[in-house]
Amino acid sequence: MDLEKTIMIKYTIKKLNENTNLNYKETKQTFDEIFSGNASTDQINDFITLLGQKRETPSEIAGTADSLRTHSLSTPKKVVLNRLGLRKDYSNSLNF
C-alpha cells in the first residue's frame, strides 16, 4: 500500500464522520483507491461502515457503480455478487 495514494479515503472518512454526503467524484475516487489496493483494511472498514450508517445517496451509488465497472473490466479476477442479500431476505438486492 502506498500511503501517498490514500488521500481521498482519509478525506471521505472525515466527511462521513461528520455525517456529510459525498459527491460522485469523491465516492468514485475513494473506491478507485480501494480497488487499486491503496487503502488499509481499517480504512476500508471505516469507509464502508460510515457510508452505510449515513445511508447512501444516488450520487454515491453512481460513483460506486462506475468504479466497480472500471475495475471489473480491467481485472482478470472473477467478481462475485451476493444476489440473496446479507440477511437472506431474498429481496433481489445486490451486496458487494
MOPAC internal coordinates of N, CA, C and O (Angstrom, degrees):
PM7 1SCF
backbone

  N    0.0000 0     0.00 0     0.00 0    0    0    0
  C    1.4499 1     0.00 0     0.00 0    1    0    0
  C    1.5202 1   108.54 1     0.00 0    2    1    0
  O    1.2310 1   120.47 1   -46.93 1    3    2    1
  N    1.3107 1   116.70 1   133.07 1    3    2    1
  C    1.4469 1   123.38 1   179.00 1    5    3    2
  C    1.5272 1   108.39 1   -98.05 1    6    5    3
  O    1.2310 1   120.52 1   -68.03 1    7    6    5
  N    1.3457 1   116.62 1   111.97 1    7    6    5
  C    1.4577 1   120.45 1  -176.19 1    9    7    6
  C    1.5231 1   112.64 1   -62.28 1   10    9    7
  O    1.2310 1   119.91 1   153.32 1   11   10    9
  N    1.3212 1   117.78 1   -26.68 1   11   10    9
  C    1.4643 1   121.36 1   177.96 1   13   11   10
  C    1.5259 1   111.41 1   -66.33 1   14   13   11
  O    1.2310 1   119.85 1   157.78 1   15   14   13
  N    1.3041 1   117.89 1   -22.22 1   15   14   13
  C    1.4645 1   121.92 1  -175.56 1   17   15   14
  C    1.5226 1   113.13 1   -97.46 1   18   17   15
  O    1.2310 1   119.65 1  -170.25 1   19   18   17
  N    1.3330 1   118.27 1     9.75 1   19   18   17
  C    1.4629 1   120.45 1  -178.67 1   21   19   18
  C    1.5223 1   111.63 1  -106.45 1   22   21   19
  O    1.2310 1   120.24 1  -154.09 1   23   22   21
  N    1.3060 1   117.14 1    25.91 1   23   22   21
  C    1.4609 1   120.77 1  -177.76 1   25   23   22
  C    1.5227 1   111.79 1   -66.67 1   26   25   23
  O    1.2310 1   119.83 1   133.83 1   27   26   25
  N    1.3157 1   117.93 1   -46.17 1   27   26   25
  C    1.4638 1   120.62 1  -174.75 1   29   27   26
  C    1.5185 1   111.93 1   -66.31 1   30   29   27
  O    1.2310 1   119.53 1   137.58 1   31   30   29
  N    1.3249 1   118.50 1   -42.42 1   31   30   29
  C    1.4697 1   118.78 1  -178.13 1   33   31   30
  C    1.5245 1   111.05 1   -65.46 1   34   33   31
  O    1.2310 1   119.96 1   144.01 1   35   34   33
  N    1.3173 1   117.68 1   -35.99 1   35   34   33
  C    1.4701 1   119.97 1   176.63 1   37   35   34
  C    1.5296 1   110.29 1   -63.80 1   38   37   35
  O    1.2310 1   120.92 1   137.53 1   39   38   37
  N    1.3202 1   115.85 1   -42.47 1   39   38   37
  C    1.4679 1   121.61 1   179.27 1   41   39   38
  C    1.5315 1   111.24 1   -64.21 1   42   41   39
  O    1.2310 1   120.14 1   134.42 1   43   42   41
  N    1.3226 1   117.34 1   -45.58 1   43   42   41
  C    1.4607 1   119.55 1  -177.04 1   45   43   42
  C    1.5320 1   111.91 1   -71.68 1   46   45   43
  O    1.2310 1   119.83 1   147.18 1   47   46   45
  N    1.3188 1   117.94 1   -32.82 1   47   46   45
  C    1.4711 1   120.08 1   175.03 1   49   47   46
  C    1.5256 1   109.36 1   -62.41 1   50   49   47
  O    1.2310 1   120.62 1   138.53 1   51   50   49
  N    1.3293 1   116.43 1   -41.47 1   51   50   49
  C    1.4731 1   120.44 1   178.35 1   53   51   50
  C    1.5303 1   109.89 1   -61.90 1   54   53   51
  O    1.2310 1   120.12 1   134.36 1   55   54   53
  N    1.3322 1   117.37 1   -45.64 1   55   54   53
  C    1.4686 1   120.39 1   178.96 1   57   55   54
  C    1.5245 1   111.45 1   -62.19 1   58   57   55
  O    1.2310 1   120.50 1   137.03 1   59   58   57
  N    1.3285 1   116.64 1   -42.97 1   59   58   57
  C    1.4654 1   119.87 1  -179.36 1   61   59   58
  C    1.5192 1   111.57 1   -66.70 1   62   61   59
  O    1.2310 1   120.21 1   146.15 1   63   62   61
  N    1.3310 1   117.20 1   -33.85 1   63   62   61
  C    1.4717 1   120.81 1   175.38 1   65   63   62
  C    1.5231 1   111.06 1   -61.80 1   66   65   63
  O    1.2310 1   120.47 1   152.72 1   67   66   65
  N    1.3262 1   116.70 1   -27.28 1   67   66   65
  C    1.4625 1   122.40 1   177.90 1   69   67   66
  C    1.5299 1   111.25 1   -90.83 1   70   69   67
  O    1.2310 1   120.64 1  -171.86 1   71   70   69
  N    1.3306 1   116.39 1     8.14 1   71   70   69
  C    1.4610 1   123.55 1   179.89 1   73   71   70
  C    1.5352 1   111.82 1    59.34 1   74   73   71
  O    1.2310 1   120.95 1  -141.66 1   75   74   73
  N    1.3304 1   115.80 1    38.34 1   75   74   73
  C    1.4589 1   122.64 1  -179.71 1   77   75   74
  C    1.5226 1   109.44 1  -104.24 1   78   77   75
  O    1.2310 1   120.55 1   -44.07 1   79   78   77
  N    1.3163 1   116.56 1   135.93 1   79   78   77
  C    1.4608 1   121.04 1   178.26 1   81   79   78
  C    1.5238 1   110.86 1   -67.97 1   82   81   79
  O    1.2310 1   120.95 1   -30.05 1   83   82   81
  N    1.3264 1   115.78 1   149.95 1   83   82   81
  C    1.4557 1   121.92 1   174.90 1   85   83   82
  C    1.5182 1   108.61 1   -97.23 1   86   85   83
  O    1.2310 1   120.58 1   -26.02 1   87   86   85
  N    1.3268 1   116.50 1   153.98 1   87   86   85
  C    1.4577 1   118.54 1   173.92 1   89   87   86
  C    1.5336 1   108.71 1   -91.28 1   90   89   87
  O    1.2310 1   121.26 1    -4.38 1   91   90   89
  N    1.3195 1   115.19 1   175.62 1   91   90   89
  C    1.4656 1   121.09 1  -177.83 1   93   91   90
  C    1.5296 1   111.50 1   -55.67 1   94   93   91
  O    1.2310 1   120.36 1   130.55 1   95   94   93
  N    1.3292 1   116.92 1   -49.45 1   95   94   93
  C    1.4691 1   121.75 1  -175.06 1   97   95   94
  C    1.5305 1   111.52 1   -63.37 1   98   97   95
  O    1.2310 1   120.28 1   136.73 1   99   98   97
  N    1.3294 1   117.06 1   -43.27 1   99   98   97
  C    1.4634 1   120.52 1   179.32 1  101   99   98
  C    1.5283 1   110.89 1   -61.99 1  102  101   99
  O    1.2310 1   120.88 1   136.27 1  103  102  101
  N    1.3193 1   115.92 1   -43.73 1  103  102  101
  C    1.4632 1   120.22 1  -179.00 1  105  103  102
  C    1.5241 1   110.99 1   -65.82 1  106  105  103
  O    1.2310 1   120.43 1   133.86 1  107  106  105
  N    1.3223 1   116.78 1   -46.14 1  107  106  105
  C    1.4618 1   120.39 1  -179.71 1  109  107  106
  C    1.5229 1   111.03 1   -62.30 1  110  109  107
  O    1.2310 1   120.08 1   134.58 1  111  110  109
  N    1.3243 1   117.45 1   -45.42 1  111  110  109
  C    1.4626 1   120.34 1  -179.73 1  113  111  110
  C    1.5252 1   111.79 1   -63.91 1  114  113  111
  O    1.2310 1   120.36 1   143.55 1  115  114  113
  N    1.3227 1   116.93 1   -36.45 1  115  114  113
  C    1.4649 1   119.97 1   178.23 1  117  115  114
  C    1.5217 1   110.75 1   -65.88 1  118  117  115
  O    1.2310 1   120.31 1   133.12 1  119  118  117
  N    1.3276 1   117.02 1   -46.88 1  119  118  117
  C    1.4624 1   119.26 1   177.88 1  121  119  118
  C    1.5318 1   111.50 1   -66.28 1  122  121  119
  O    1.2310 1   119.98 1   147.42 1  123  122  121
  N    1.3333 1   117.64 1   -32.58 1  123  122  121
  C    1.4628 1   119.96 1   174.64 1  125  123  122
  C    1.5309 1   110.48 1   -60.70 1  126  125  123
  O    1.2310 1   120.30 1   137.99 1  127  126  125
  N    1.3444 1   117.03 1   -42.01 1  127  126  125
  C    1.4697 1   120.78 1   176.32 1  129  127  126
  C    1.5273 1   110.77 1   -61.41 1  130  129  127
  O    1.2310 1   120.84 1   135.79 1  131  130  129
  N    1.3192 1   115.99 1   -44.21 1  131  130  129
  C    1.4691 1   120.60 1  -178.92 1  133  131  130
  C    1.5260 1   110.40 1   -62.30 1  134  133  131
  O    1.2310 1   120.43 1   129.57 1  135  134  133
  N    1.3415 1   116.79 1   -50.43 1  135  134  133
  C    1.4579 1   120.81 1  -176.50 1  137  135  134
  C    1.5246 1   112.90 1   -70.20 1  138  137  135
  O    1.2310 1   120.18 1   161.03 1  139  138  137
  N    1.3210 1   117.27 1   -18.97 1  139  138  137
  C    1.4690 1   120.93 1   177.35 1  141  139  138
  C    1.5293 1   111.77 1   -86.95 1  142  141  139
  O    1.2310 1   120.37 1   178.88 1  143  142  141
  N    1.3170 1   116.90 1    -1.12 1  143  142  141
  C    1.4570 1   120.93 1   179.22 1  145  143  142
  C    1.5155 1   113.36 1    80.25 1  146  145  143
  O    1.2310 1   120.39 1  -160.15 1  147  146  145
  N    1.3316 1   116.86 1    19.85 1  147  146  145
  C    1.4625 1   120.86 1  -176.54 1  149  147  146
  C    1.5208 1   113.34 1  -104.52 1  150  149  147
  O    1.2310 1   120.14 1  -154.37 1  151  150  149
  N    1.3180 1   117.34 1    25.63 1  151  150  149
  C    1.4611 1   121.84 1   176.60 1  153  151  150
  C    1.5209 1   108.44 1  -134.98 1  154  153  151
  O    1.2310 1   121.09 1   -35.90 1  155  154  153
  N    1.3211 1   115.51 1   144.10 1  155  154  153
  C    1.4671 1   119.50 1   179.52 1  157  155  154
  C    1.5311 1   109.75 1   -77.54 1  158  157  155
  O    1.2310 1   120.98 1   -16.58 1  159  158  157
  N    1.3097 1   115.74 1   163.42 1  159  158  157
  C    1.4637 1   120.85 1   177.30 1  161  159  158
  C    1.5209 1   110.62 1   -59.50 1  162  161  159
  O    1.2310 1   120.18 1   138.88 1  163  162  161
  N    1.3246 1   117.27 1   -41.12 1  163  162  161
  C    1.4667 1   120.73 1   179.22 1  165  163  162
  C    1.5267 1   111.14 1   -63.38 1  166  165  163
  O    1.2310 1   120.26 1   138.50 1  167  166  165
  N    1.3361 1   117.12 1   -41.50 1  167  166  165
  C    1.4580 1   120.50 1   178.61 1  169  167  166
  C    1.5291 1   110.61 1   -63.79 1  170  169  167
  O    1.2310 1   120.63 1   136.66 1  171  170  169
  N    1.3106 1   116.40 1   -43.34 1  171  170  169
  C    1.4698 1   120.24 1   179.38 1  173  171  170
  C    1.5269 1   110.33 1   -62.62 1  174  173  171
  O    1.2310 1   120.44 1   134.24 1  175  174  173
  N    1.3282 1   116.77 1   -45.76 1  175  174  173
  C    1.4663 1   120.73 1   178.77 1  177  175  174
  C    1.5241 1   111.09 1   -59.54 1  178  177  175
  O    1.2310 1   120.30 1   133.34 1  179  178  177
  N    1.3342 1   117.03 1   -46.66 1  179  178  177
  C    1.4678 1   120.66 1  -179.80 1  181  179  178
  C    1.5260 1   110.77 1   -61.81 1  182  181  179
  O    1.2310 1   120.58 1   133.59 1  183  182  181
  N    1.3271 1   116.49 1   -46.41 1  183  182  181
  C    1.4613 1   120.90 1  -177.51 1  185  183  182
  C    1.5292 1   111.69 1   -61.47 1  186  185  183
  O    1.2310 1   120.49 1   129.08 1  187  186  185
  N    1.3174 1   116.68 1   -50.92 1  187  186  185
  C    1.4701 1   120.73 1  -177.77 1  189  187  186
  C    1.5255 1   111.18 1   -64.42 1  190  189  187
  O    1.2310 1   120.23 1   137.94 1  191  190  189
  N    1.3255 1   117.16 1   -42.06 1  191  190  189
  C    1.4658 1   121.17 1  -179.82 1  193  191  190
  C    1.5224 1   110.90 1   -63.50 1  194  193  191
  O    1.2310 1   120.39 1   131.46 1  195  194  193
  N    1.3337 1   116.87 1   -48.54 1  195  194  193
  C    1.4629 1   120.31 1  -178.98 1  197  195  194
  C    1.5263 1   111.97 1   -65.47 1  198  197  195
  O    1.2310 1   120.31 1   141.14 1  199  198  197
  N    1.3157 1   117.01 1   -38.86 1  199  198  197
  C    1.4653 1   120.65 1   179.07 1  201  199  198
  C    1.5292 1   110.26 1   -63.31 1  202  201  199
  O    1.2310 1   120.34 1   137.80 1  203  202  201
  N    1.3124 1   116.95 1   -42.20 1  203  202  201
  C    1.4637 1   120.97 1   179.01 1  205  203  202
  C    1.5165 1   113.13 1   -68.98 1  206  205  203
  O    1.2310 1   120.11 1   143.16 1  207  206  205
  N    1.3310 1   117.39 1   -36.84 1  207  206  205
  C    1.4571 1   120.74 1   179.63 1  209  207  206
  C    1.5265 1   111.57 1   -67.25 1  210  209  207
  O    1.2310 1   121.03 1   145.55 1  211  210  209
  N    1.3302 1   115.64 1   -34.45 1  211  210  209
  C    1.4574 1   120.89 1  -178.15 1  213  211  210
  C    1.5243 1   111.40 1   -76.88 1  214  213  211
  O    1.2310 1   120.08 1   153.95 1  215  214  213
  N    1.2794 1   117.45 1   -26.05 1  215  214  213
  C    1.4689 1   125.69 1  -173.44 1  217  215  214
  C    1.5262 1   108.59 1    82.46 1  218  217  215
  O    1.2310 1   121.14 1   -57.83 1  219  218  217
  N    1.3138 1   115.42 1   122.17 1  219  218  217
  C    1.4602 1   122.21 1  -174.47 1  221  219  218
  C    1.5194 1   112.06 1   -70.60 1  222  221  219
  O    1.2310 1   121.04 1   -35.81 1  223  222  221
  N    1.3348 1   115.61 1   144.19 1  223  222  221
  C    1.4627 1   122.02 1   175.58 1  225  223  222
  C    1.5287 1   108.67 1   -95.48 1  226  225  223
  O    1.2310 1   119.71 1   -15.66 1  227  226  225
  N    1.3253 1   118.15 1   164.34 1  227  226  225
  C    1.4686 1   119.72 1   176.29 1  229  227  226
  C    1.5303 1   113.47 1   -56.34 1  230  229  227
  O    1.2310 1   119.74 1   142.21 1  231  230  229
  N    1.3255 1   118.10 1   -37.79 1  231  230  229
  C    1.4728 1   120.83 1   178.45 1  233  231  230
  C    1.5226 1   111.39 1   -64.84 1  234  233  231
  O    1.2310 1   120.64 1   140.90 1  235  234  233
  N    1.3226 1   116.38 1   -39.10 1  235  234  233
  C    1.4633 1   120.35 1   179.13 1  237  235  234
  C    1.5241 1   110.86 1   -68.26 1  238  237  235
  O    1.2310 1   120.33 1   140.31 1  239  238  237
  N    1.3038 1   116.97 1   -39.69 1  239  238  237
  C    1.4623 1   120.94 1   178.39 1  241  239  238
  C    1.5247 1   110.04 1   -65.44 1  242  241  239
  O    1.2310 1   120.38 1   138.34 1  243  242  241
  N    1.3439 1   116.88 1   -41.66 1  243  242  241
  C    1.4642 1   120.51 1   179.22 1  245  243  242
  C    1.5264 1   111.26 1   -64.22 1  246  245  243
  O    1.2310 1   119.96 1   137.81 1  247  246  245
  N    1.3274 1   117.68 1   -42.19 1  247  246  245
  C    1.4632 1   120.96 1   177.84 1  249  247  246
  C    1.5183 1   111.91 1   -63.15 1  250  249  247
  O    1.2310 1   120.90 1   140.11 1  251  250  249
  N    1.3212 1   115.89 1   -39.89 1  251  250  249
  C    1.4633 1   121.11 1   177.51 1  253  251  250
  C    1.5279 1   110.55 1   -63.90 1  254  253  251
  O    1.2310 1   120.66 1   132.50 1  255  254  253
  N    1.3185 1   116.35 1   -47.50 1  255  254  253
  C    1.4641 1   120.93 1  -177.84 1  257  255  254
  C    1.5253 1   111.65 1   -62.97 1  258  257  255
  O    1.2310 1   120.43 1   137.98 1  259  258  257
  N    1.3335 1   116.78 1   -42.02 1  259  258  257
  C    1.4659 1   119.64 1  -179.92 1  261  259  258
  C    1.5215 1   111.90 1   -66.84 1  262  261  259
  O    1.2310 1   120.22 1   142.48 1  263  262  261
  N    1.3224 1   117.19 1   -37.52 1  263  262  261
  C    1.4614 1   120.01 1   176.82 1  265  263  262
  C    1.5257 1   110.37 1   -66.57 1  266  265  263
  O    1.2310 1   120.47 1   137.28 1  267  266  265
  N    1.3353 1   116.71 1   -42.72 1  267  266  265
  C    1.4681 1   120.66 1   176.56 1  269  267  266
  C    1.5207 1   110.78 1   -58.91 1  270  269  267
  O    1.2310 1   120.95 1   135.35 1  271  270  269
  N    1.3195 1   115.78 1   -44.65 1  271  270  269
  C    1.4681 1   120.84 1  -179.15 1  273  271  270
  C    1.5339 1   110.26 1   -62.28 1  274  273  271
  O    1.2310 1   120.30 1   134.74 1  275  274  273
  N    1.3170 1   117.03 1   -45.26 1  275  274  273
  C    1.4613 1   121.75 1  -179.90 1  277  275  274
  C    1.5254 1   111.31 1   -60.63 1  278  277  275
  O    1.2310 1   120.62 1   132.76 1  279  278  277
  N    1.3049 1   116.42 1   -47.24 1  279  278  277
  C    1.4609 1   120.32 1  -175.07 1  281  279  278
  C    1.5215 1   113.06 1   -79.38 1  282  281  279
  O    1.2310 1   120.00 1   153.10 1  283  282  281
  N    1.3123 1   117.61 1   -26.90 1  283  282  281
  C    1.4605 1   118.57 1   178.93 1  285  283  282
  C    1.5271 1   110.95 1   -74.22 1  286  285  283
  O    1.2310 1   119.89 1   150.87 1  287  286  285
  N    1.3144 1   117.81 1   -29.13 1  287  286  285
  C    1.4577 1   120.45 1   178.22 1  289  287  286
  C    1.5213 1   112.45 1   -74.93 1  290  289  287
  O    1.2310 1   120.62 1   150.75 1  291  290  289
  N    1.3312 1   116.43 1   -29.25 1  291  290  289
  C    1.4594 1   119.68 1  -176.64 1  293  291  290
  C    1.5213 1   113.32 1   -99.21 1  294  293  291
  O    1.2310 1   120.21 1  -179.20 1  295  294  293
  N    1.3174 1   117.21 1     0.80 1  295  294  293
  C    1.4537 1   121.57 1  -177.03 1  297  295  294
  C    1.5245 1   109.87 1  -108.73 1  298  297  295
  O    1.2310 1   119.62 1   -52.89 1  299  298  297
  N    1.3232 1   118.33 1   127.11 1  299  298  297
  C    1.4581 1   119.59 1  -179.99 1  301  299  298
  C    1.5275 1   113.53 1   -75.40 1  302  301  299
  O    1.2310 1   119.88 1   170.63 1  303  302  301
  N    1.3312 1   117.83 1    -9.37 1  303  302  301
  C    1.4560 1   120.32 1  -178.93 1  305  303  302
  C    1.5223 1   110.57 1   -73.09 1  306  305  303
  O    1.2310 1   121.06 1   -28.43 1  307  306  305
  N    1.3136 1   115.58 1   151.57 1  307  306  305
  C    1.4622 1   121.52 1   178.18 1  309  307  306
  C    1.5285 1   108.91 1   -77.54 1  310  309  307
  O    1.2310 1   119.93 1   -51.43 1  311  310  309
  N    1.3202 1   117.74 1   128.57 1  311  310  309
  C    1.4535 1   123.30 1   178.71 1  313  311  310
  C    1.5199 1   107.91 1   -95.95 1  314  313  311
  O    1.2310 1   120.63 1   -49.72 1  315  314  313
  N    1.3147 1   116.40 1   130.28 1  315  314  313
  C    1.4594 1   121.09 1  -178.47 1  317  315  314
  C    1.5228 1   108.63 1  -119.26 1  318  317  315
  O    1.2310 1   120.69 1   -50.62 1  319  318  317
  N    1.3181 1   116.28 1   129.38 1  319  318  317
  C    1.4563 1   122.11 1   175.58 1  321  319  318
  C    1.5262 1   108.45 1  -113.23 1  322  321  319
  O    1.2310 1   121.01 1   -39.99 1  323  322  321
  N    1.3130 1   115.67 1   140.01 1  323  322  321
  C    1.4541 1   121.98 1   177.55 1  325  323  322
  C    1.5289 1   107.99 1   -87.49 1  326  325  323
  O    1.2310 1   119.80 1   -74.23 1  327  326  325
  N    1.3168 1   117.99 1   105.77 1  327  326  325
  C    1.4579 1   122.00 1  -177.74 1  329  327  326
  C    1.5182 1   113.08 1   -80.55 1  330  329  327
  O    1.2310 1   119.33 1   166.60 1  331  330  329
  N    1.3071 1   118.88 1   -13.40 1  331  330  329
  C    1.4576 1   120.58 1  -174.87 1  333  331  330
  C    1.5146 1   113.17 1   -88.47 1  334  333  331
  O    1.2310 1   119.49 1   167.12 1  335  334  333
  N    1.3174 1   118.58 1   -12.88 1  335  334  333
  C    1.4544 1   120.84 1  -176.56 1  337  335  334
  C    1.5164 1   110.26 1    89.26 1  338  337  335
  O    1.2310 1   120.95 1   -25.61 1  339  338  337
  N    1.3072 1   115.80 1   154.39 1  339  338  337
  C    1.4608 1   120.32 1  -177.10 1  341  339  338
  C    1.5258 1   112.06 1   -66.56 1  342  341  339
  O    1.2310 1   120.39 1   149.21 1  343  342  341
  N    1.3146 1   116.86 1   -30.79 1  343  342  341
  C    1.4593 1   120.74 1  -178.68 1  345  343  342
  C    1.5114 1   112.41 1   -96.96 1  346  345  343
  O    1.2310 1   121.06 1  -169.92 1  347  346  345
  N    1.3184 1   115.58 1    10.08 1  347  346  345
  C    1.4637 1   120.64 1  -178.19 1  349  347  346
  C    1.5234 1   111.32 1    52.00 1  350  349  347
  O    1.2310 1   121.47 1  -135.75 1  351  350  349
  N    1.3351 1   114.79 1    44.25 1  351  350  349
  C    1.4507 1   119.26 1  -179.94 1  353  351  350
  C    1.5252 1   112.55 1   -89.26 1  354  353  351
  O    1.2310 1   120.39 1  -179.94 1  355  354  353
  N    1.3307 1   116.85 1     0.06 1  355  354  353
  C    1.4489 1   123.09 1   176.83 1  357  355  354
  C    1.5398 1   112.65 1    55.06 1  358  357  355
  O    1.2310 1   121.17 1  -142.02 1  359  358  357
  N    1.3454 1   115.36 1    37.98 1  359  358  357
  C    1.4579 1   120.29 1  -177.26 1  361  359  358
  C    1.5256 1   112.22 1   -88.74 1  362  361  359
  O    1.2310 1   120.44 1  -173.66 1  363  362  361
  N    1.3396 1   116.76 1     6.34 1  363  362  361
  C    1.4710 1   122.00 1  -178.57 1  365  363  362
  C    1.5220 1   112.20 1    61.49 1  366  365  363
  O    1.2310 1   119.85 1  -154.62 1  367  366  365
  N    1.3378 1   117.90 1    25.38 1  367  366  365
  C    1.4447 1   121.37 1   176.47 1  369  367  366
  C    1.5285 1   109.19 1   -86.57 1  370  369  367
  O    1.2310 1   120.72 1   -21.67 1  371  370  369
  N    1.3217 1   116.23 1   158.33 1  371  370  369
  C    1.4521 1   121.22 1   176.66 1  373  371  370
  C    1.5123 1   110.05 1  -105.21 1  374  373  371
  O    1.2310 1   120.10 1   -48.20 1  375  374  373
  N    1.2959 1   117.41 1   131.80 1  375  374  373
  C    1.4609 1   122.40 1   177.05 1  377  375  374
  C    1.5141 1   108.23 1  -118.68 1  378  377  375
  O    1.2310 1   119.93 1   -48.62 1  379  378  377
  N    1.2949 1   117.74 1   131.38 1  379  378  377
  C    1.4546 1   122.70 1  -179.78 1  381  379  378
  C    1.5086 1   107.88 1   -99.30 1  382  381  379
  O    1.2310 1   120.10 1   180.00 1  383  382  381

